[in-house]
Amino acid sequence: MNLSGLASSLREIGQAGLYRRRRVTERRADGLLVADGRAVVDFCSNDYLDLAGDPRLVAALQRGAGQYGVGSGASHLICGHSPAHHALEEELADFVGRERALLFSTGYMANLGVIAALALDGVVVEDRLNHASLLDGARLAGARLKRYPHGDVAGLASRLAGTEDALAATDGVFSMDGDVAPLAALADVARAAGAWLMVDDAHGLGVLGKRGGGTLELAGLGQSEVPILVGTLGKAFGSFGAFVAGSADLIDYLIQKSRTYAYTTALPPAVAEATRTSLALVREEAWRRERLAELVRRFRDGAAALELPLMTSGTPIQPVVVGGNEAALAASRNLFEQGFLVTAIRPPTVPAGGARLRVTLNASHTDDQVARLLEALAASLGRRER
Ligand SMILES: Cc1ncc(COP(=O)(O)O)c(C=O)c1O
């Protein structure tokens, strides 16, 4: 494509209601987000446990920077692997009940790196609504990607039939729908077919389960049923980075073979220190999860009374599907004018015709903020209370 091609492509993106614009946002001490010069309540971040701004994380980051400096200076395999990284890996492995864990710089890179290392040129079978990084992982690995209908266990079984050493991958909590994958049944099917099962629990870890062990804690599945677990640290953990957890051999193999692990600078050790503090808080402060569950109940009850079109999600991701791109943008603008930031999610992030307001709840929200959001949603979508 030449430069004039870019301009006409940008025009087409705009005409389809798909143009993306970044807002410059800044969190204030009172928890409100200043976006485009206006203080609003954020109902769209993934900081579910309200840890990103916690003073204890900030202090740990500062201590870490004092001890290690700002940057790690190199990749893990050269000389960038600090005691902070190493301790965090051991603590994460213990938290998720796996033999070992391996830090990656982002969840996107973790998914790319694991799939490319394990699929080589084999078959990768994925839920149709998996996160882009899982789908891209298979495509970029040059693997044969087969997708099954969302949450369809029989669909996974039929696509695994006749394969050998295939890799099956699913989100634990689906990032744009908020529902949970039928993990126990998927694990049975994968085991029967001799396939690896990989679960990306970016939106479940820290949030779901009594201990915060995520979708696998809810389903009671361990390392033998789900040999590959991916977690991200930029969501409920309020920090940055990601990890893969599994057997000692799996982690050792990824250290040897995963290109997105080897060929990138290790994340700053100070960030690893901040994450160690956040992991301790995720474990100790169960009240954050309990508060979130209470907020989810409140939101869903209120939305049902207003006849808002909710999805079947029991997690803090509570999308309200609007349908058209322009309609979703208009509803999001309307909410913003009423003091709420809820970004419109449009294709290709969601299927065509499925544009939505992806409402996310976090432990800092008050009952009053949720009640006012519901009123604003009803007004934006033209609903009246029964
Ligand atoms: C399910 C899922 N996996 C992976 C990622 C990527 O993680 P990261 O933001 O750390 O790259 C995200 C979102 O960002 C996600 O929603």
PDBQT file of the ligand as one rigid body, heavy atoms in Angstrom, charges set to zero:
ROOT
HETATM    1  C1  LIG A 401      -7.567 -12.877  27.514  1.00  0.00    +0.000 C 
HETATM    2  C2  LIG A 401      -6.380 -11.980  27.348  1.00  0.00    +0.000 A 
HETATM    3  N1  LIG A 401      -5.163 -12.525  27.130  1.00  0.00    +0.000 NA
HETATM    4  C3  LIG A 401      -4.079 -11.775  26.955  1.00  0.00    +0.000 A 
HETATM    5  C4  LIG A 401      -4.152 -10.400  26.991  1.00  0.00    +0.000 A 
HETATM    6  C5  LIG A 401      -2.913  -9.620  26.754  1.00  0.00    +0.000 C 
HETATM    7  O1  LIG A 401      -2.279  -9.307  27.974  1.00  0.00    +0.000 OA
HETATM    8  P1  LIG A 401      -1.290  -8.068  28.035  1.00  0.00    +0.000 P 
HETATM    9  O2  LIG A 401      -2.142  -6.849  28.121  1.00  0.00    +0.000 OA
HETATM   10  O3  LIG A 401      -0.461  -8.310  29.255  1.00  0.00    +0.000 OA
HETATM   11  O4  LIG A 401      -0.482  -8.096  26.777  1.00  0.00    +0.000 OA
HETATM   12  C6  LIG A 401      -5.391  -9.780  27.223  1.00  0.00    +0.000 A 
HETATM   13  C7  LIG A 401      -5.581  -8.326  27.287  1.00  0.00    +0.000 C 
HETATM   14  O5  LIG A 401      -4.805  -7.475  27.237  1.00  0.00    +0.000 OA
HETATM   15  C8  LIG A 401      -6.531 -10.585  27.394  1.00  0.00    +0.000 A 
HETATM   16  O6  LIG A 401      -7.731 -10.039  27.580  1.00  0.00    +0.000 OA
ENDROOT
TORSDOF 0
